[in-house]
Amino acid sequence: MPRLMGSALTAETGLIGRFRTLLGDDAVIVTAAEMEGFVEDFRGRYRGAALCVVHPSSTEQVAAVVRACAAQGVPMLAQGGNTSLCGGAVPAADGTPPVIISLARMRRIRRIDAANGSMEVEAGCVLETVQNAAAEVGRLYPVSLGAEGSCQIGGTLSTNAGGTSVLRYGNTRENVLGLEVVMADGTIWNGLRALRKDNTGIDLKQLFIGAEGTLGIVTAATLKLHPLPTHHALAWFAPTDPQAARQVLGLFQANCGARLTAFELMNARQLQLVVEHVTDRRQPLEGAHDWHVLVELADTQGAADMEAALQTTLEQAVEAGLVEDAIVASSDRQRAALWDIRHSVTEANKKAGVGLTTDCAVPVSAVPAFIEQATQAVRALDPQIDVVIVGHMGDGNIHFIPMYPFDVWRALADATATGAAMRRGVNDAAHALGGTFSAEHGIGQTGLPEMAHYKSGAELSIMRAVKAALDPRNLMNPGRLIPDPLH
Ligand SMILES: Cc1cc2nc3c(=O)[nH]c(=O)nc-3n(C[C@H](O)[C@H](O)[C@H](O)COP(=O)(O)OP(=O)(O)OC[C@H]3O[C@@H](n4cnc5c(N)ncnc54)[C@H](O)[C@@H]3O)c2cc1C
């Protein structure tokens, strides 16, 4: 950890004392050993130094911490579950060590209004806890992703997380009614309205959603709830290729309408890695197939009708030569087992090697072309490269992952440059098809060069103007999201 010298040391030490007074001794972590889990991301790819980690328990405490940091000009980094896949939640290796403000102790569900379809929760609530609390009153909070057992509402909001049910319910942005935010000067903005319609000026909450903690710290949110589906129909099938998968998606959309909730694609290599590296995961279909799709329908009624629609659509797809094989889950257990495969991809890939995860989205119609062109781009750089593909095909969001065995990666002459070139090749393929390099994971540290490369000067200027207005000293989560924020 960089050492702090002279007057800076006195000021920093004073700040830690101030935090102890404000929050109590047990809410301030200063030793390297205790900070370990906060300064490195869960894949061990990004690591930096922090001045300390603080655990405020209330919005007022967050505001007091922010005011204390602002008074000393010390940068702050909000941290949720630290599940970011792009180095968003840990300090950068260079730069002034920030104070990490962990929201983990702010995990109260403040109120649920089932009749209004809303719930107010603190930012540190784990996503799964929120889903379960909504389900207990017969409602659905639809945002769902592999890290839901550890990521927090504040983190999902700040990255505008997507996941597996965007196809039906939209991403996080579309499931938030109100926000409470501590601004860079310590002001508390209470925008916790539970309204589905509110046209009173600029929709301020949207500024903070997806801002990755660069404009303020989210301390609470009013979330939008939906009717809880009680019936599900799920199938796993093998399309002949991505083009066929796209056509089958069209059949499901035509036949099943709003019941279509998830349409998740993976290639054979991704499935193989899950089966090899994660306990109790098995190949769902007999024989070898190049491509796999998990499709799910959900509704509050009409189970038999929905299952029939699933069967009929699959039969049509088989008859049209689009599908090689399929199974339909016949019990909740089987359904959970098939979802477990999908939700195990990150764990499997972490064990399998160094995966250069990308997060592109293209128009759904362009997914097959994207997969083909991205494959050509990375194979032009390395003809042997292992290509792992998994994604939310229904949203056009494909995680195209060039994968290196650990020893090959370690032996590369310049792994950083190789990684950047591989990612750029994939991102260029998406860009050429009208797509984006960042669909749901956020920008973090990984995407910063891509922001500078792909975003227009006009877009970057607007972002910098917003940043300058809300955080003129660049103290909130510096070093990510916006290149040269004070430019
Ligand atoms: C197994 C696995 C599967 C995943 N699947 C998906 C997926 O399908 N879709 C998807 O979108 N993502 C996915 N992710 C990525 C990640 O889980 C999400 O980005 C998640 O939203 C991050 O939440 P978090 O609480 O862990 O935030 P963190 O990782 O702690 O932080 C992420 C960013 O948000 C900021 N932040 C955190 N809390 C606050 C706050 N209260 N106020 C202001 N800023 C804050 C941080 O500073 C950082 O910039 C996956 C990750 C894993 C490990």
Ligand as a Chemical Component Dictionary entry (heavy atoms), coordinates in Angstrom:
data_LIG
# 
_chem_comp.id                   LIG 
_chem_comp.type                 NON-POLYMER 
_chem_comp.pdbx_formal_charge   0 
_chem_comp.three_letter_code    LIG 
# 
loop_
_chem_comp_atom.comp_id 
_chem_comp_atom.atom_id 
_chem_comp_atom.alt_atom_id 
_chem_comp_atom.type_symbol 
_chem_comp_atom.charge 
_chem_comp_atom.model_Cartn_x 
_chem_comp_atom.model_Cartn_y 
_chem_comp_atom.model_Cartn_z 
_chem_comp_atom.pdbx_ordinal 
LIG C1  C1  C 0 -21.646 -14.880 -10.986 1  
LIG C2  C2  C 0 -21.885 -13.505 -11.515 2  
LIG C3  C3  C 0 -22.891 -13.315 -12.452 3  
LIG C4  C4  C 0 -23.175 -12.030 -12.906 4  
LIG N1  N1  N 0 -24.187 -11.895 -13.809 5  
LIG C5  C5  C 0 -24.540 -10.652 -14.205 6  
LIG C6  C6  C 0 -25.638 -10.480 -15.109 7  
LIG O1  O1  O 0 -26.250 -11.432 -15.593 8  
LIG N2  N2  N 0 -25.996 -9.226  -15.417 9  
LIG C7  C7  C 0 -25.338 -8.124  -14.910 10 
LIG O2  O2  O 0 -25.742 -7.003  -15.203 11 
LIG N3  N3  N 0 -24.265 -8.267  -14.087 12 
LIG C8  C8  C 0 -23.856 -9.492  -13.730 13 
LIG N4  N4  N 0 -22.785 -9.649  -12.889 14 
LIG C9  C9  C 0 -22.009 -8.457  -12.477 15 
LIG C10 C10 C 0 -22.389 -7.893  -11.089 16 
LIG O3  O3  O 0 -22.975 -8.852  -10.269 17 
LIG C11 C11 C 0 -23.358 -6.758  -11.213 18 
LIG O4  O4  O 0 -22.706 -5.693  -11.873 19 
LIG C12 C12 C 0 -23.913 -6.217  -9.894  20 
LIG O5  O5  O 0 -24.905 -5.298  -10.250 21 
LIG C13 C13 C 0 -22.910 -5.541  -8.987  22 
LIG O6  O6  O 0 -23.473 -5.397  -7.679  23 
LIG P1  P1  P 0 -22.541 -5.271  -6.400  24 
LIG O7  O7  O 0 -23.395 -4.966  -5.233  25 
LIG O8  O8  O 0 -21.655 -6.434  -6.259  26 
LIG O9  O9  O 0 -21.718 -3.970  -6.772  27 
LIG P2  P2  P 0 -20.145 -3.747  -6.661  28 
LIG O10 O10 O 0 -19.435 -4.737  -7.503  29 
LIG O11 O11 O 0 -19.742 -3.648  -5.254  30 
LIG O12 O12 O 0 -20.033 -2.293  -7.325  31 
LIG C14 C14 C 0 -20.285 -2.093  -8.693  32 
LIG C15 C15 C 0 -20.219 -0.589  -8.991  33 
LIG O13 O13 O 0 -21.292 0.085   -8.343  34 
LIG C16 C16 C 0 -20.778 1.057   -7.425  35 
LIG N5  N5  N 0 -21.648 0.995   -6.238  36 
LIG C17 C17 C 0 -21.914 -0.074  -5.455  37 
LIG N6  N6  N 0 -22.811 0.245   -4.527  38 
LIG C18 C18 C 0 -23.089 1.566   -4.687  39 
LIG C19 C19 C 0 -23.941 2.493   -4.027  40 
LIG N7  N7  N 0 -24.689 2.133   -2.990  41 
LIG N8  N8  N 0 -23.969 3.777   -4.470  42 
LIG C20 C20 C 0 -23.220 4.170   -5.525  43 
LIG N9  N9  N 0 -22.399 3.333   -6.196  44 
LIG C21 C21 C 0 -22.341 2.040   -5.779  45 
LIG C22 C22 C 0 -19.350 0.664   -7.146  46 
LIG O14 O14 O 0 -18.571 1.787   -6.794  47 
LIG C23 C23 C 0 -18.948 0.081   -8.476  48 
LIG O15 O15 O 0 -18.619 1.115   -9.365  49 
LIG C24 C24 C 0 -22.441 -10.920 -12.448 50 
LIG C25 C25 C 0 -21.403 -11.120 -11.523 51 
LIG C26 C26 C 0 -21.120 -12.397 -11.073 52 
LIG C27 C27 C 0 -20.026 -12.572 -10.072 53 
# 
loop_
_chem_comp_bond.comp_id 
_chem_comp_bond.atom_id_1 
_chem_comp_bond.atom_id_2 
_chem_comp_bond.value_order 
_chem_comp_bond.pdbx_ordinal 
LIG C1  C2  SING 1  
LIG C2  C3  SING 2  
LIG C2  C26 DOUB 3  
LIG C3  C4  DOUB 4  
LIG C4  N1  SING 5  
LIG C4  C24 SING 6  
LIG N1  C5  DOUB 7  
LIG C5  C6  SING 8  
LIG C5  C8  SING 9  
LIG C6  O1  DOUB 10 
LIG C6  N2  SING 11 
LIG N2  C7  SING 12 
LIG C7  O2  DOUB 13 
LIG C7  N3  SING 14 
LIG N3  C8  DOUB 15 
LIG C8  N4  SING 16 
LIG N4  C9  SING 17 
LIG N4  C24 SING 18 
LIG C9  C10 SING 19 
LIG C10 O3  SING 20 
LIG C10 C11 SING 21 
LIG C11 O4  SING 22 
LIG C11 C12 SING 23 
LIG C12 O5  SING 24 
LIG C12 C13 SING 25 
LIG C13 O6  SING 26 
LIG O6  P1  SING 27 
LIG P1  O7  DOUB 28 
LIG P1  O8  SING 29 
LIG P1  O9  SING 30 
LIG O9  P2  SING 31 
LIG P2  O10 DOUB 32 
LIG P2  O11 SING 33 
LIG P2  O12 SING 34 
LIG O12 C14 SING 35 
LIG C14 C15 SING 36 
LIG C15 O13 SING 37 
LIG C15 C23 SING 38 
LIG O13 C16 SING 39 
LIG C16 N5  SING 40 
LIG C16 C22 SING 41 
LIG N5  C17 SING 42 
LIG N5  C21 SING 43 
LIG C17 N6  DOUB 44 
LIG N6  C18 SING 45 
LIG C18 C19 SING 46 
LIG C18 C21 DOUB 47 
LIG C19 N7  SING 48 
LIG C19 N8  DOUB 49 
LIG N8  C20 SING 50 
LIG C20 N9  DOUB 51 
LIG N9  C21 SING 52 
LIG C22 O14 SING 53 
LIG C22 C23 SING 54 
LIG C23 O15 SING 55 
LIG C24 C25 DOUB 56 
LIG C25 C26 SING 57 
LIG C26 C27 SING 58 
# 
